[in-house]
Amino acid sequence: MAEYGFAFLFFAAVGLISFGIWRFVSALRSHDPVVRAETRRKARIAVVASVGIAAILLLAAKLCMEVDLRIGDAGRYATRQGRTIQLHPSNITFQVPQSWLEWDSEFHNNFHLTHRQLRSVRVGHGEWDSEYASVVNAGLPFEDCAAHVGGEGWGWQGVSFGDLQVRAYLTSLSEDGVVARVRSQGFETAQSIAERQSGFGAGQKAFFSASSEQRWQHIKISYPLWYGDYGGTAPIDFYLTDTGHYRLVIVLMGWGAEGEASSILNSVTIPSA
């Protein structure tokens, strides 16, 4: 019944618009000069109003990009000197591959370090990055994100699905709190994504694992994705360690070139208190 109701409303709207256009054209062709003049006056008002409304909508969209009211400012941001990224408010650093600097020098779209830049990458757009963002944002509070960097652009600025995207979080959550939130909210989101995929057959599932690797607690979530003509399994790795005042979480989304992920993790430096 709902489908018929929507169809009725759609055709009713088309009918009303068509009737309005017919009345407008008829008035413009009227033999009465007063009617024609009044119609032109109303048309000018409609054009000015439409332009004004479009300008307001564009301004509102711009403001939403600049001031995203859905996240707060927890004082997290990062700075870069060459390959070294420093997370604030802390002295924690890590290094990115040299090829990422070369990408930045040409395209300027793969280092997101200021609070304003971070707001622009909170959600993903397009294939793969949309789902990455949904899972990670469910698993960790985005206001704790101090840096988002990658081998190429993010979302609509990305050019492939084989790149590596990295987020670094400084969170006040306990280690157990981080694990519990990723295990519940993050994994539940991944499972809901998996269940919507149709290209691999029915009953698709996401996968969760947790392990300890040297100084890191490693949580891995993977889930299938299908885009009509191709698909694959999307990996997200959460590496968690206690730094004293904060818990550091390095989130790896995707694959990247061989050795990129391990080189980033091995480059993490946490100064002693």
C-alpha positions as CSV (number, residue, x, y, z in Angstrom):
1,M,0.0,0.0,0.0
2,A,2.8,2.4,0.8
3,E,4.2,2.0,-2.8
4,Y,0.8,3.0,-4.2
5,G,0.7,6.0,-1.9
6,F,4.1,7.2,-3.0
7,A,3.2,6.7,-6.6
8,F,0.0,8.7,-6.2
9,L,1.9,11.5,-4.6
10,F,4.5,11.5,-7.3
11,F,2.1,11.7,-10.1
12,A,0.0,14.2,-8.3
13,A,3.0,16.4,-7.9
14,V,3.9,16.0,-11.6
15,G,0.3,16.9,-12.5
16,L,0.4,20.0,-10.3
17,I,3.7,21.2,-11.8
18,S,2.5,20.6,-15.3
19,F,-0.7,22.5,-14.6
20,G,1.3,25.4,-13.1
21,I,3.6,25.5,-16.2
22,W,0.6,25.4,-18.5
23,R,-1.0,28.3,-16.6
24,F,2.2,30.3,-16.7
25,V,2.7,29.8,-20.5
26,S,-1.0,30.6,-21.1
27,A,-0.6,33.9,-19.1
28,L,2.5,34.9,-21.1
29,R,0.5,34.4,-24.4
30,S,-2.5,36.3,-23.1
31,H,-4.0,39.0,-25.3
32,D,-4.3,41.2,-22.2
33,P,-1.1,43.3,-21.7
34,V,-1.8,43.7,-18.0
35,V,-1.9,39.9,-17.5
36,R,1.3,39.4,-19.5
37,A,3.1,42.2,-17.5
38,E,1.9,40.7,-14.2
39,T,3.1,37.2,-15.2
40,R,6.5,38.5,-16.2
41,R,6.8,40.3,-12.8
42,K,5.9,37.1,-11.0
43,A,8.4,35.1,-13.1
44,R,11.2,37.6,-12.2
45,I,10.3,37.3,-8.5
46,A,10.4,33.4,-8.8
47,V,13.8,33.5,-10.5
48,V,15.3,35.8,-7.8
49,A,13.8,33.7,-5.1
50,S,15.2,30.5,-6.6
51,V,18.6,32.0,-6.9
52,G,18.4,33.2,-3.3
53,I,17.3,29.8,-2.1
54,A,20.1,28.1,-4.0
55,A,22.7,30.4,-2.5
56,I,21.4,29.8,1.0
57,L,21.5,26.0,0.4
58,L,25.1,26.3,-0.9
59,L,26.1,28.4,2.1
60,A,24.4,25.9,4.5
61,A,26.3,23.0,2.9
62,K,29.6,24.9,3.2
63,L,28.9,25.7,6.9
64,C,28.1,22.0,7.5
65,M,31.5,21.1,6.1
66,E,33.3,23.8,8.1
67,V,31.4,23.3,11.4
68,D,30.2,19.7,11.8
69,L,28.0,19.9,14.9
70,R,27.9,16.1,15.2
71,I,31.5,16.0,16.6
72,G,33.2,18.0,19.3
73,D,36.7,19.4,19.6
74,A,38.7,17.4,22.1
75,G,41.9,19.2,21.2
76,R,43.2,16.4,19.0
77,Y,45.3,17.4,16.0
78,A,48.6,16.6,14.5
79,T,51.6,18.4,12.9
80,R,54.0,17.1,10.3
81,Q,57.7,17.6,9.7
82,G,58.8,15.7,6.7
83,R,57.8,12.1,7.2
84,T,57.2,12.5,10.9
85,I,53.7,13.0,12.3
86,Q,53.3,14.3,15.9
87,L,50.0,13.8,17.7
88,H,48.7,16.5,20.0
89,P,48.3,16.9,22.9
90,S,51.2,14.4,23.3
91,N,54.7,13.9,22.1
92,I,53.8,10.6,20.3
93,T,55.1,10.4,16.7
94,F,55.0,8.0,13.8
95,Q,56.4,8.1,10.3
96,V,54.7,7.7,6.9
97,P,56.3,6.2,3.8
98,Q,58.2,8.6,1.5
99,S,55.8,7.9,-1.4
100,W,53.0,9.5,0.7
101,L,54.9,12.8,0.7
102,E,55.3,12.5,-3.1
103,W,51.6,12.0,-3.4
104,D,51.0,15.0,-1.2
105,S,53.3,17.2,-3.2
106,E,51.3,16.5,-6.4
107,F,47.7,16.2,-5.2
108,H,47.6,17.8,-1.6
109,N,44.8,15.5,-0.4
110,N,46.2,12.7,1.8
111,F,47.3,14.5,5.0
112,H,44.5,15.5,7.3
113,L,46.0,16.9,10.5
114,T,44.2,20.1,11.6
115,H,40.8,20.0,13.3
116,R,39.2,21.5,10.2
117,Q,40.8,18.9,7.9
118,L,39.8,16.1,10.3
119,R,36.2,17.2,10.1
120,S,36.2,16.9,6.3
121,V,37.2,13.2,6.5
122,R,35.0,12.1,9.4
123,V,32.7,10.2,7.0
124,G,33.8,8.4,3.8
125,H,32.3,8.7,0.4
126,G,32.1,6.3,-2.5
127,E,33.1,2.6,-2.5
128,W,35.1,1.1,0.4
129,D,35.8,4.3,2.3
130,S,32.1,4.8,3.1
131,E,32.0,1.5,4.9
132,Y,35.5,1.9,6.5
133,A,34.3,5.2,8.1
134,S,31.0,3.7,9.3
135,V,32.7,0.8,11.1
136,V,35.6,2.9,12.6
137,N,33.3,5.8,13.7
138,A,31.0,3.3,15.4
139,G,34.0,1.7,17.2
140,L,35.8,4.9,18.3
141,P,34.7,8.4,19.1
142,F,35.8,10.6,16.2
143,E,36.7,13.6,18.5
144,D,39.6,11.5,19.7
145,C,41.1,11.3,16.2
146,A,44.3,13.3,16.0
147,A,45.4,12.4,12.4
148,H,44.0,10.8,9.2
149,V,46.7,10.1,6.6
150,G,46.9,7.8,3.6
151,G,48.7,6.7,0.5
152,E,46.2,8.7,-1.6
153,G,43.1,10.8,-1.1
154,W,40.1,9.7,1.0
155,G,36.5,9.2,-0.2
156,W,35.7,11.1,-3.4
157,Q,39.4,12.0,-3.7
158,G,40.5,8.4,-3.7
159,V,41.5,6.7,-6.9
160,S,41.7,3.0,-5.9
161,F,40.6,0.5,-3.3
162,G,44.0,-1.0,-2.6
163,D,45.5,1.9,-0.8
164,L,46.2,2.2,3.0
165,Q,44.4,4.8,5.1
166,V,45.5,5.4,8.7
167,R,43.9,7.1,11.6
168,A,45.6,7.8,14.9
169,Y,43.5,8.3,18.1
170,L,44.4,9.6,21.5
171,T,41.5,8.4,23.7
172,S,40.7,8.7,27.4
173,L,38.8,5.4,27.3
174,S,40.5,2.5,29.1
175,E,42.0,-0.3,27.1
176,D,39.1,-2.6,28.1
177,G,36.7,0.2,27.1
178,V,38.3,0.5,23.7
179,V,38.2,-3.2,23.1
180,A,34.6,-3.5,24.3
181,R,33.4,-0.6,22.1
182,V,35.2,-1.9,18.9
183,R,33.9,-5.5,19.7
184,S,30.3,-4.3,20.1
185,Q,29.5,-1.2,18.1
186,G,32.2,-1.5,15.5
187,F,31.8,-5.2,14.8
188,E,28.0,-4.9,14.8
189,T,28.2,-2.2,12.1
190,A,30.5,-4.4,10.1
191,Q,28.1,-7.3,10.4
192,S,25.2,-5.2,9.2
193,I,27.3,-4.2,6.2
194,A,28.1,-7.8,5.5
195,E,24.4,-8.9,5.7
196,R,23.5,-6.3,3.0
197,Q,26.0,-7.8,0.4
198,S,24.4,-10.0,-2.3
199,G,27.3,-10.7,-4.6
200,F,28.7,-13.6,-2.6
201,G,25.5,-15.4,-1.8
202,A,23.3,-15.4,1.2
203,G,24.4,-15.4,4.8
204,Q,27.5,-13.3,4.6
205,K,29.3,-12.6,7.8
206,A,31.9,-10.2,9.2
207,F,34.8,-11.6,11.2
208,F,36.4,-10.4,14.5
209,S,39.7,-11.4,16.1
210,A,41.8,-10.1,18.9
211,S,45.4,-10.9,19.8
212,S,48.5,-9.5,21.4
213,E,51.5,-8.5,19.3
214,Q,54.6,-7.1,21.1
215,R,53.4,-3.8,22.7
216,W,50.1,-3.8,20.8
217,Q,46.7,-5.3,21.4
218,H,45.5,-6.1,17.8
219,I,41.9,-6.2,16.9
220,K,40.9,-7.1,13.4
221,I,37.5,-6.7,11.7
222,S,36.9,-7.8,8.2
223,Y,33.7,-8.0,6.1
224,P,32.7,-8.7,2.5
225,L,31.8,-5.9,0.0
226,W,30.1,-6.2,-3.4
227,Y,29.6,-3.4,-5.9
228,G,27.8,-5.1,-8.7
229,D,30.7,-6.0,-10.9
230,Y,33.5,-6.6,-8.3
231,G,34.0,-7.0,-4.6
232,G,36.3,-8.3,-1.9
233,T,37.0,-8.5,1.8
234,A,37.6,-5.2,3.5
235,P,40.1,-5.3,6.4
236,I,40.3,-2.9,9.4
237,D,43.1,-3.3,12.0
238,F,43.0,-1.6,15.3
239,Y,46.4,-1.5,17.2
240,L,46.0,-0.4,20.8
241,T,48.5,0.5,23.5
242,D,48.5,2.4,26.8
243,T,50.7,5.5,26.8
244,G,49.9,6.6,30.3
245,H,47.6,9.6,30.1
246,Y,46.0,8.4,26.8
247,R,45.4,5.1,25.0
248,L,46.9,5.3,21.5
249,V,44.9,3.5,18.8
250,I,46.4,3.2,15.3
251,V,43.7,2.2,12.8
252,L,44.7,0.7,9.5
253,M,42.0,0.6,6.7
254,G,42.9,-1.3,3.6
255,W,46.2,-2.8,2.4
256,G,48.7,-0.4,0.8
257,A,52.1,-1.4,-0.7
258,E,53.9,-4.3,0.9
259,G,55.4,-3.3,4.2
260,E,53.7,0.0,4.6
261,A,51.5,-1.0,7.6
262,S,54.3,-2.6,9.5
263,S,56.7,0.3,8.8
264,I,54.2,2.7,10.2
265,L,53.6,0.6,13.4
266,N,57.3,0.1,13.9
267,S,57.9,3.8,13.6
268,V,55.6,4.8,16.5
269,T,57.6,6.5,19.3
270,I,56.1,7.0,22.7
271,P,58.3,9.2,24.9
272,S,58.5,8.1,28.5
273,A,56.7,10.2,31.0
